[in-house]
C-alpha cells in the first residue's frame, strides 16, 4: 500500500510540474507567421475557401498572416519554387494524363 501512495505522489508531482510549464498563448500574443499564397489565375469561385477563411479569421486563429496574390506571368509554380511564396495553386494539365492512365489501369495488388 505504501508503494502505491509514493507512486501516486510522484506521478502527481510530475504532472503538476509538466502542467505548470504549459502556458497557452493567445493568437494576439504570438507573432504571426507570414504566408504568401499564389493563385492560379484571377480570383474566382475556385478560391472561395481561401477568401472565406481569411475573412472569417481562421488563418489568424492559427497564428498565420496570409497574403493571397495573383500569379506572375510564369505562374504560381515559379514563385513557390523560388521561395517567394510558400503555397500556390497550379494547373493540373500535365498531371491529368497520368491520373487518367492510372484510373484506366489500376495497380495490381
ABEGO torsion letter per residue (X at the ends): XAAAAAAAAAAAAAAAAAAAABBBBBAAABBBBBBBBBBABBBBAAAAAAAAAAAAGAAAAAGBBBBBBBBBAAEAAAAAAAGABABBBBBAAAAAAAAAAAAABBBBX
